[in-house]
Amino acid sequence: MKPGTPRLDVKTGLKKPFIKRMNAHRARAVNALMVAMADRLNIVSGKVEAGVEQLSDWCGLSTGSGARKSISRASRALTTLEELGAIKCERVWDDSTHSYIPKIIWVTELFFVLIDYEVGKFLSAQSQQLAWENQKLRDKGEGPITLSEARRRAKEKHIKNAFDYRLKKRAFNKQRCHARKIDEMAPAQARHSIMNDLVKLHNKDELEAMGHQGLRRLVDQRYHALRKLAASTAPPPDTP
């Protein structure tokens, strides 16, 4: 049979419907992911307040650790839900790093059908929550917002948080790189380098107020802190 040729029922001559089955492993991953997303769903905006990696960790789909960690099972499950129409993933390009920021995940009404929750109950809860949010805005002297505005603000906040995190991560990695260079130096050379940095950082009045002993104590504190950072295997700070 040629690719694309419709399958026909021998008895009736009618086209057979194409049914694609989901294997058990994928089905379990999809179910676990939906539970995690439902638990971290913003009712008003319909946005899942977590990234794919966080969702993967929370529902136990991540494998490996550190640089070898894989979230492919969660990513495939997310793609499946997107293909079904239960969610919509929005990707925003970051020109500064020439890459996409973490996906923005929005749920659709089909999502609630799949988790066996009445869509009507969700819409009622959404309206009630929006009313509460608008009351808070009125108390602050601000005007009420619509669901569309709530989604726009949620997207704006997601993008801002992603950019803030990338700046924080870049600064952390730069500091760790500097710490490792200090750690590779001889103690006297490392302290001398730190002292030069501190002299550039503080003005003359501050240095005089600090005194020789104060400056020496600050150098020692920074030296030990940088060595500790160099030896640390902790990842960069979490997303704010």
ChimeraX commands (.cxc) that place a marker at each C-alpha (Angstrom):
marker #1 position 0.00,0.00,0.00 radius 0.5
marker #1 position 1.40,3.40,-0.97 radius 0.5
marker #1 position 1.97,5.98,1.78 radius 0.5
marker #1 position -1.11,8.17,2.20 radius 0.5
marker #1 position -3.47,5.58,0.66 radius 0.5
marker #1 position -6.67,5.46,2.78 radius 0.5
marker #1 position -7.45,2.18,4.56 radius 0.5
marker #1 position -10.80,0.75,3.45 radius 0.5
marker #1 position -13.19,-1.58,5.23 radius 0.5
marker #1 position -13.42,-4.75,3.14 radius 0.5
marker #1 position -17.14,-5.28,3.84 radius 0.5
marker #1 position -18.46,-1.72,3.49 radius 0.5
marker #1 position -15.84,-0.16,1.25 radius 0.5
marker #1 position -15.75,2.87,3.55 radius 0.5
marker #1 position -12.58,4.52,4.85 radius 0.5
marker #1 position -11.38,3.23,8.20 radius 0.5
marker #1 position -10.69,5.93,10.80 radius 0.5
marker #1 position -7.03,6.36,11.64 radius 0.5
marker #1 position -6.49,5.75,15.34 radius 0.5
marker #1 position -3.10,6.47,16.84 radius 0.5
marker #1 position -2.52,4.69,20.10 radius 0.5
marker #1 position -0.43,6.15,22.91 radius 0.5
marker #1 position 1.97,3.73,24.54 radius 0.5
marker #1 position 1.70,3.11,28.27 radius 0.5
marker #1 position 4.93,4.94,29.16 radius 0.5
marker #1 position 3.87,8.10,27.29 radius 0.5
marker #1 position 0.39,7.92,28.82 radius 0.5
marker #1 position 1.84,7.78,32.35 radius 0.5
marker #1 position 4.14,10.73,31.58 radius 0.5
marker #1 position 1.21,12.75,30.18 radius 0.5
marker #1 position -0.92,11.99,33.24 radius 0.5
marker #1 position 1.87,12.95,35.64 radius 0.5
marker #1 position 2.53,16.17,33.74 radius 0.5
marker #1 position -1.15,17.16,33.76 radius 0.5
marker #1 position -1.31,16.68,37.55 radius 0.5
marker #1 position 1.75,18.92,38.00 radius 0.5
marker #1 position 0.33,21.57,35.65 radius 0.5
marker #1 position -3.09,21.56,37.33 radius 0.5
marker #1 position -1.39,22.06,40.70 radius 0.5
marker #1 position 0.51,25.12,39.40 radius 0.5
marker #1 position -2.18,26.70,37.27 radius 0.5
marker #1 position -3.10,30.37,37.53 radius 0.5
marker #1 position -6.89,30.19,37.38 radius 0.5
marker #1 position -7.40,33.72,36.02 radius 0.5
marker #1 position -4.82,33.77,33.22 radius 0.5
marker #1 position -4.84,30.05,32.43 radius 0.5
marker #1 position -1.04,30.06,32.57 radius 0.5
marker #1 position 0.98,27.27,34.15 radius 0.5
marker #1 position 3.31,29.01,36.61 radius 0.5
marker #1 position 6.27,26.72,35.96 radius 0.5
marker #1 position 8.72,25.83,33.22 radius 0.5
marker #1 position 9.14,22.44,31.56 radius 0.5
marker #1 position 12.23,21.58,33.62 radius 0.5
marker #1 position 10.48,22.42,36.89 radius 0.5
marker #1 position 7.42,20.39,35.91 radius 0.5
marker #1 position 9.63,17.48,34.90 radius 0.5
marker #1 position 11.42,17.54,38.27 radius 0.5
marker #1 position 8.20,17.86,40.27 radius 0.5
marker #1 position 6.45,14.91,38.62 radius 0.5
marker #1 position 9.51,12.64,38.57 radius 0.5
marker #1 position 10.08,12.56,34.81 radius 0.5
marker #1 position 13.64,13.93,34.89 radius 0.5
marker #1 position 16.50,11.48,34.56 radius 0.5
marker #1 position 20.16,11.96,35.48 radius 0.5
marker #1 position 21.40,15.01,37.34 radius 0.5
marker #1 position 23.44,18.19,36.93 radius 0.5
marker #1 position 24.74,18.75,33.41 radius 0.5
marker #1 position 23.57,15.24,32.46 radius 0.5
marker #1 position 19.95,15.79,33.50 radius 0.5
marker #1 position 17.42,14.96,30.80 radius 0.5
marker #1 position 13.83,16.23,30.59 radius 0.5
marker #1 position 13.05,14.52,27.27 radius 0.5
marker #1 position 10.19,12.46,28.74 radius 0.5
marker #1 position 8.45,15.61,29.97 radius 0.5
marker #1 position 9.13,17.43,26.68 radius 0.5
marker #1 position 7.60,14.59,24.65 radius 0.5
marker #1 position 4.58,14.48,26.96 radius 0.5
marker #1 position 4.19,18.26,26.62 radius 0.5
marker #1 position 4.34,17.98,22.82 radius 0.5
marker #1 position 1.65,15.29,22.94 radius 0.5
marker #1 position -0.65,17.54,24.99 radius 0.5
marker #1 position 0.00,20.40,22.58 radius 0.5
marker #1 position -0.84,18.19,19.59 radius 0.5
marker #1 position -4.07,17.14,21.30 radius 0.5
marker #1 position -4.97,20.80,21.83 radius 0.5
marker #1 position -5.04,20.59,25.63 radius 0.5
marker #1 position -2.35,23.26,25.97 radius 0.5
marker #1 position -0.73,25.97,23.91 radius 0.5
marker #1 position 2.97,26.69,24.23 radius 0.5
marker #1 position 4.22,30.16,23.37 radius 0.5
marker #1 position 7.88,30.72,22.59 radius 0.5
marker #1 position 9.55,34.12,22.94 radius 0.5
marker #1 position 12.92,34.83,21.29 radius 0.5
marker #1 position 15.69,36.51,23.29 radius 0.5
marker #1 position 17.88,38.58,20.94 radius 0.5
marker #1 position 20.60,39.07,23.58 radius 0.5
marker #1 position 21.33,35.34,23.92 radius 0.5
marker #1 position 20.00,34.26,20.50 radius 0.5
marker #1 position 17.76,31.64,22.09 radius 0.5
marker #1 position 14.21,31.13,23.31 radius 0.5
marker #1 position 13.25,31.86,26.90 radius 0.5
marker #1 position 11.40,29.03,28.77 radius 0.5
marker #1 position 8.07,28.21,27.13 radius 0.5
marker #1 position 4.90,29.95,28.27 radius 0.5
marker #1 position 2.32,27.21,28.82 radius 0.5
marker #1 position -1.39,28.05,28.56 radius 0.5
marker #1 position -4.15,25.49,29.17 radius 0.5
marker #1 position -7.28,25.21,27.03 radius 0.5
marker #1 position -10.77,24.00,27.96 radius 0.5
marker #1 position -9.84,20.55,26.62 radius 0.5
marker #1 position -7.25,20.30,29.41 radius 0.5
marker #1 position -10.07,20.18,31.99 radius 0.5
marker #1 position -11.92,17.57,29.95 radius 0.5
marker #1 position -8.81,15.37,30.02 radius 0.5
marker #1 position -8.37,15.72,33.80 radius 0.5
marker #1 position -12.10,14.97,34.23 radius 0.5
marker #1 position -12.98,18.37,35.66 radius 0.5
marker #1 position -16.11,20.19,34.55 radius 0.5
marker #1 position -15.28,23.13,32.29 radius 0.5
marker #1 position -18.24,25.04,33.71 radius 0.5
marker #1 position -16.81,24.80,37.23 radius 0.5
marker #1 position -13.46,26.12,36.00 radius 0.5
marker #1 position -15.08,29.07,34.19 radius 0.5
marker #1 position -17.10,29.89,37.33 radius 0.5
marker #1 position -13.97,29.74,39.52 radius 0.5
marker #1 position -12.10,31.87,36.97 radius 0.5
marker #1 position -14.80,34.58,37.05 radius 0.5
marker #1 position -14.86,34.53,40.85 radius 0.5
marker #1 position -11.07,34.77,41.11 radius 0.5
marker #1 position -10.98,37.62,38.57 radius 0.5
marker #1 position -13.59,39.48,40.64 radius 0.5
marker #1 position -11.39,39.11,43.74 radius 0.5
marker #1 position -8.33,40.33,41.84 radius 0.5
marker #1 position -10.26,43.34,40.55 radius 0.5
marker #1 position -11.43,44.16,44.06 radius 0.5
marker #1 position -7.80,44.24,45.20 radius 0.5
marker #1 position -6.99,46.57,42.30 radius 0.5
marker #1 position -9.87,48.87,43.23 radius 0.5
marker #1 position -8.63,48.96,46.82 radius 0.5
marker #1 position -5.30,50.20,45.45 radius 0.5
marker #1 position -7.06,52.86,43.39 radius 0.5
marker #1 position -6.55,51.04,40.09 radius 0.5
marker #1 position -9.11,50.06,37.46 radius 0.5
marker #1 position -10.40,46.53,36.89 radius 0.5
marker #1 position -8.91,44.26,34.25 radius 0.5
marker #1 position -10.33,41.74,31.80 radius 0.5
marker #1 position -9.23,38.14,31.23 radius 0.5
marker #1 position -7.32,39.27,28.14 radius 0.5
marker #1 position -5.45,41.89,30.18 radius 0.5
marker #1 position -4.72,39.29,32.89 radius 0.5
marker #1 position -3.16,37.03,30.25 radius 0.5
marker #1 position -1.16,39.93,28.79 radius 0.5
marker #1 position 0.20,40.81,32.25 radius 0.5
marker #1 position 1.00,37.15,32.96 radius 0.5
marker #1 position 2.99,36.92,29.71 radius 0.5
marker #1 position 4.78,40.21,30.45 radius 0.5
marker #1 position 5.72,38.99,33.94 radius 0.5
marker #1 position 6.95,35.64,32.57 radius 0.5
marker #1 position 9.25,37.39,30.08 radius 0.5
marker #1 position 10.57,39.81,32.72 radius 0.5
marker #1 position 11.28,36.98,35.18 radius 0.5
marker #1 position 13.07,34.98,32.47 radius 0.5
marker #1 position 15.31,37.93,31.55 radius 0.5
marker #1 position 15.99,38.72,35.24 radius 0.5
marker #1 position 16.97,35.09,35.83 radius 0.5
marker #1 position 19.33,35.06,32.86 radius 0.5
marker #1 position 21.08,38.22,34.11 radius 0.5
marker #1 position 21.36,36.69,37.60 radius 0.5
marker #1 position 22.67,33.41,36.17 radius 0.5
marker #1 position 25.22,35.22,33.99 radius 0.5
marker #1 position 26.46,37.23,36.99 radius 0.5
marker #1 position 26.66,34.05,39.10 radius 0.5
marker #1 position 28.66,32.17,36.46 radius 0.5
marker #1 position 31.01,35.14,36.04 radius 0.5
marker #1 position 31.57,35.30,39.81 radius 0.5
marker #1 position 32.21,31.55,40.00 radius 0.5
marker #1 position 34.70,31.76,37.12 radius 0.5
marker #1 position 36.54,34.55,38.99 radius 0.5
marker #1 position 36.45,32.46,42.19 radius 0.5
marker #1 position 38.07,29.51,40.44 radius 0.5
marker #1 position 40.85,31.72,39.10 radius 0.5
marker #1 position 41.50,33.01,42.63 radius 0.5
marker #1 position 41.49,29.44,43.96 radius 0.5
marker #1 position 44.19,28.43,41.48 radius 0.5
marker #1 position 46.54,31.21,42.67 radius 0.5
marker #1 position 48.97,31.00,45.55 radius 0.5
marker #1 position 47.37,32.43,48.75 radius 0.5
marker #1 position 49.58,35.56,48.78 radius 0.5
marker #1 position 48.93,36.27,45.10 radius 0.5
marker #1 position 45.19,35.69,45.53 radius 0.5
marker #1 position 44.98,38.08,48.49 radius 0.5
marker #1 position 46.94,40.70,46.57 radius 0.5
marker #1 position 44.51,40.42,43.63 radius 0.5
marker #1 position 41.52,40.72,45.95 radius 0.5
marker #1 position 43.02,43.76,47.65 radius 0.5
marker #1 position 43.51,45.48,44.29 radius 0.5
marker #1 position 39.84,44.81,43.46 radius 0.5
marker #1 position 38.70,46.22,46.80 radius 0.5
marker #1 position 40.86,49.34,46.39 radius 0.5
marker #1 position 39.17,49.97,43.01 radius 0.5
marker #1 position 35.74,49.36,44.55 radius 0.5
marker #1 position 36.06,51.76,47.51 radius 0.5
marker #1 position 36.90,55.46,47.45 radius 0.5
marker #1 position 39.70,57.08,49.47 radius 0.5
marker #1 position 37.48,58.13,52.40 radius 0.5
marker #1 position 36.04,54.64,52.74 radius 0.5
marker #1 position 39.50,53.07,52.71 radius 0.5
marker #1 position 40.76,55.49,55.37 radius 0.5
marker #1 position 37.71,54.79,57.55 radius 0.5
marker #1 position 38.29,51.08,57.14 radius 0.5
marker #1 position 41.93,51.22,58.11 radius 0.5
marker #1 position 44.66,48.68,57.41 radius 0.5
marker #1 position 43.22,46.07,59.77 radius 0.5
marker #1 position 39.70,46.48,58.41 radius 0.5
marker #1 position 40.90,46.12,54.82 radius 0.5
marker #1 position 42.95,43.05,55.70 radius 0.5
marker #1 position 39.93,41.48,57.44 radius 0.5
marker #1 position 37.77,42.19,54.38 radius 0.5
marker #1 position 40.37,40.62,52.09 radius 0.5
marker #1 position 40.45,37.47,54.23 radius 0.5
marker #1 position 36.64,37.24,54.28 radius 0.5
marker #1 position 36.42,37.62,50.51 radius 0.5
marker #1 position 39.26,35.15,49.94 radius 0.5
marker #1 position 37.55,32.42,51.97 radius 0.5
marker #1 position 34.17,33.19,50.41 radius 0.5
marker #1 position 35.59,32.92,46.88 radius 0.5
marker #1 position 37.37,29.65,47.67 radius 0.5
marker #1 position 34.11,28.26,49.04 radius 0.5
marker #1 position 32.28,29.34,45.89 radius 0.5
marker #1 position 34.97,27.79,43.68 radius 0.5
marker #1 position 34.58,24.44,45.45 radius 0.5
marker #1 position 30.79,24.56,45.40 radius 0.5
marker #1 position 28.83,22.48,42.89 radius 0.5
marker #1 position 25.57,24.30,43.60 radius 0.5
marker #1 position 23.60,25.41,40.49 radius 0.5
marker #1 position 22.81,29.09,39.78 radius 0.5
marker #1 position 19.94,30.65,41.76 radius 0.5
marker #1 position 16.42,29.51,40.92 radius 0.5
marker #1 position 14.08,31.53,38.78 radius 0.5
marker #1 position 12.60,34.37,40.87 radius 0.5
marker link #1:1,2 radius 0.2
marker link #1:2,3 radius 0.2
marker link #1:3,4 radius 0.2
marker link #1:4,5 radius 0.2
marker link #1:5,6 radius 0.2
marker link #1:6,7 radius 0.2
marker link #1:7,8 radius 0.2
marker link #1:8,9 radius 0.2
marker link #1:9,10 radius 0.2
marker link #1:10,11 radius 0.2
marker link #1:11,12 radius 0.2
marker link #1:12,13 radius 0.2
marker link #1:13,14 radius 0.2
marker link #1:14,15 radius 0.2
marker link #1:15,16 radius 0.2
marker link #1:16,17 radius 0.2
marker link #1:17,18 radius 0.2
marker link #1:18,19 radius 0.2
marker link #1:19,20 radius 0.2
marker link #1:20,21 radius 0.2
marker link #1:21,22 radius 0.2
marker link #1:22,23 radius 0.2
marker link #1:23,24 radius 0.2
marker link #1:24,25 radius 0.2
marker link #1:25,26 radius 0.2
marker link #1:26,27 radius 0.2
marker link #1:27,28 radius 0.2
marker link #1:28,29 radius 0.2
marker link #1:29,30 radius 0.2
marker link #1:30,31 radius 0.2
marker link #1:31,32 radius 0.2
marker link #1:32,33 radius 0.2
marker link #1:33,34 radius 0.2
marker link #1:34,35 radius 0.2
marker link #1:35,36 radius 0.2
marker link #1:36,37 radius 0.2
marker link #1:37,38 radius 0.2
marker link #1:38,39 radius 0.2
marker link #1:39,40 radius 0.2
marker link #1:40,41 radius 0.2
marker link #1:41,42 radius 0.2
marker link #1:42,43 radius 0.2
marker link #1:43,44 radius 0.2
marker link #1:44,45 radius 0.2
marker link #1:45,46 radius 0.2
marker link #1:46,47 radius 0.2
marker link #1:47,48 radius 0.2
marker link #1:48,49 radius 0.2
marker link #1:49,50 radius 0.2
marker link #1:50,51 radius 0.2
marker link #1:51,52 radius 0.2
marker link #1:52,53 radius 0.2
marker link #1:53,54 radius 0.2
marker link #1:54,55 radius 0.2
marker link #1:55,56 radius 0.2
marker link #1:56,57 radius 0.2
marker link #1:57,58 radius 0.2
marker link #1:58,59 radius 0.2
marker link #1:59,60 radius 0.2
marker link #1:60,61 radius 0.2
marker link #1:61,62 radius 0.2
marker link #1:62,63 radius 0.2
marker link #1:63,64 radius 0.2
marker link #1:64,65 radius 0.2
marker link #1:65,66 radius 0.2
marker link #1:66,67 radius 0.2
marker link #1:67,68 radius 0.2
marker link #1:68,69 radius 0.2
marker link #1:69,70 radius 0.2
marker link #1:70,71 radius 0.2
marker link #1:71,72 radius 0.2
marker link #1:72,73 radius 0.2
marker link #1:73,74 radius 0.2
marker link #1:74,75 radius 0.2
marker link #1:75,76 radius 0.2
marker link #1:76,77 radius 0.2
marker link #1:77,78 radius 0.2
marker link #1:78,79 radius 0.2
marker link #1:79,80 radius 0.2
marker link #1:80,81 radius 0.2
marker link #1:81,82 radius 0.2
marker link #1:82,83 radius 0.2
marker link #1:83,84 radius 0.2
marker link #1:84,85 radius 0.2
marker link #1:85,86 radius 0.2
marker link #1:86,87 radius 0.2
marker link #1:87,88 radius 0.2
marker link #1:88,89 radius 0.2
marker link #1:89,90 radius 0.2
marker link #1:90,91 radius 0.2
marker link #1:91,92 radius 0.2
marker link #1:92,93 radius 0.2
marker link #1:93,94 radius 0.2
marker link #1:94,95 radius 0.2
marker link #1:95,96 radius 0.2
marker link #1:96,97 radius 0.2
marker link #1:97,98 radius 0.2
marker link #1:98,99 radius 0.2
marker link #1:99,100 radius 0.2
marker link #1:100,101 radius 0.2
marker link #1:101,102 radius 0.2
marker link #1:102,103 radius 0.2
marker link #1:103,104 radius 0.2
marker link #1:104,105 radius 0.2
marker link #1:105,106 radius 0.2
marker link #1:106,107 radius 0.2
marker link #1:107,108 radius 0.2
marker link #1:108,109 radius 0.2
marker link #1:109,110 radius 0.2
marker link #1:110,111 radius 0.2
marker link #1:111,112 radius 0.2
marker link #1:112,113 radius 0.2
marker link #1:113,114 radius 0.2
marker link #1:114,115 radius 0.2
marker link #1:115,116 radius 0.2
marker link #1:116,117 radius 0.2
marker link #1:117,118 radius 0.2
marker link #1:118,119 radius 0.2
marker link #1:119,120 radius 0.2
marker link #1:120,121 radius 0.2
marker link #1:121,122 radius 0.2
marker link #1:122,123 radius 0.2
marker link #1:123,124 radius 0.2
marker link #1:124,125 radius 0.2
marker link #1:125,126 radius 0.2
marker link #1:126,127 radius 0.2
marker link #1:127,128 radius 0.2
marker link #1:128,129 radius 0.2
marker link #1:129,130 radius 0.2
marker link #1:130,131 radius 0.2
marker link #1:131,132 radius 0.2
marker link #1:132,133 radius 0.2
marker link #1:133,134 radius 0.2
marker link #1:134,135 radius 0.2
marker link #1:135,136 radius 0.2
marker link #1:136,137 radius 0.2
marker link #1:137,138 radius 0.2
marker link #1:138,139 radius 0.2
marker link #1:139,140 radius 0.2
marker link #1:140,141 radius 0.2
marker link #1:141,142 radius 0.2
marker link #1:142,143 radius 0.2
marker link #1:143,144 radius 0.2
marker link #1:144,145 radius 0.2
marker link #1:145,146 radius 0.2
marker link #1:146,147 radius 0.2
marker link #1:147,148 radius 0.2
marker link #1:148,149 radius 0.2
marker link #1:149,150 radius 0.2
marker link #1:150,151 radius 0.2
marker link #1:151,152 radius 0.2
marker link #1:152,153 radius 0.2
marker link #1:153,154 radius 0.2
marker link #1:154,155 radius 0.2
marker link #1:155,156 radius 0.2
marker link #1:156,157 radius 0.2
marker link #1:157,158 radius 0.2
marker link #1:158,159 radius 0.2
marker link #1:159,160 radius 0.2
marker link #1:160,161 radius 0.2
marker link #1:161,162 radius 0.2
marker link #1:162,163 radius 0.2
marker link #1:163,164 radius 0.2
marker link #1:164,165 radius 0.2
marker link #1:165,166 radius 0.2
marker link #1:166,167 radius 0.2
marker link #1:167,168 radius 0.2
marker link #1:168,169 radius 0.2
marker link #1:169,170 radius 0.2
marker link #1:170,171 radius 0.2
marker link #1:171,172 radius 0.2
marker link #1:172,173 radius 0.2
marker link #1:173,174 radius 0.2
marker link #1:174,175 radius 0.2
marker link #1:175,176 radius 0.2
marker link #1:176,177 radius 0.2
marker link #1:177,178 radius 0.2
marker link #1:178,179 radius 0.2
marker link #1:179,180 radius 0.2
marker link #1:180,181 radius 0.2
marker link #1:181,182 radius 0.2
marker link #1:182,183 radius 0.2
marker link #1:183,184 radius 0.2
marker link #1:184,185 radius 0.2
marker link #1:185,186 radius 0.2
marker link #1:186,187 radius 0.2
marker link #1:187,188 radius 0.2
marker link #1:188,189 radius 0.2
marker link #1:189,190 radius 0.2
marker link #1:190,191 radius 0.2
marker link #1:191,192 radius 0.2
marker link #1:192,193 radius 0.2
marker link #1:193,194 radius 0.2
marker link #1:194,195 radius 0.2
marker link #1:195,196 radius 0.2
marker link #1:196,197 radius 0.2
marker link #1:197,198 radius 0.2
marker link #1:198,199 radius 0.2
marker link #1:199,200 radius 0.2
marker link #1:200,201 radius 0.2
marker link #1:201,202 radius 0.2
marker link #1:202,203 radius 0.2
marker link #1:203,204 radius 0.2
marker link #1:204,205 radius 0.2
marker link #1:205,206 radius 0.2
marker link #1:206,207 radius 0.2
marker link #1:207,208 radius 0.2
marker link #1:208,209 radius 0.2
marker link #1:209,210 radius 0.2
marker link #1:210,211 radius 0.2
marker link #1:211,212 radius 0.2
marker link #1:212,213 radius 0.2
marker link #1:213,214 radius 0.2
marker link #1:214,215 radius 0.2
marker link #1:215,216 radius 0.2
marker link #1:216,217 radius 0.2
marker link #1:217,218 radius 0.2
marker link #1:218,219 radius 0.2
marker link #1:219,220 radius 0.2
marker link #1:220,221 radius 0.2
marker link #1:221,222 radius 0.2
marker link #1:222,223 radius 0.2
marker link #1:223,224 radius 0.2
marker link #1:224,225 radius 0.2
marker link #1:225,226 radius 0.2
marker link #1:226,227 radius 0.2
marker link #1:227,228 radius 0.2
marker link #1:228,229 radius 0.2
marker link #1:229,230 radius 0.2
marker link #1:230,231 radius 0.2
marker link #1:231,232 radius 0.2
marker link #1:232,233 radius 0.2
marker link #1:233,234 radius 0.2
marker link #1:234,235 radius 0.2
marker link #1:235,236 radius 0.2
marker link #1:236,237 radius 0.2
marker link #1:237,238 radius 0.2
marker link #1:238,239 radius 0.2
marker link #1:239,240 radius 0.2
view
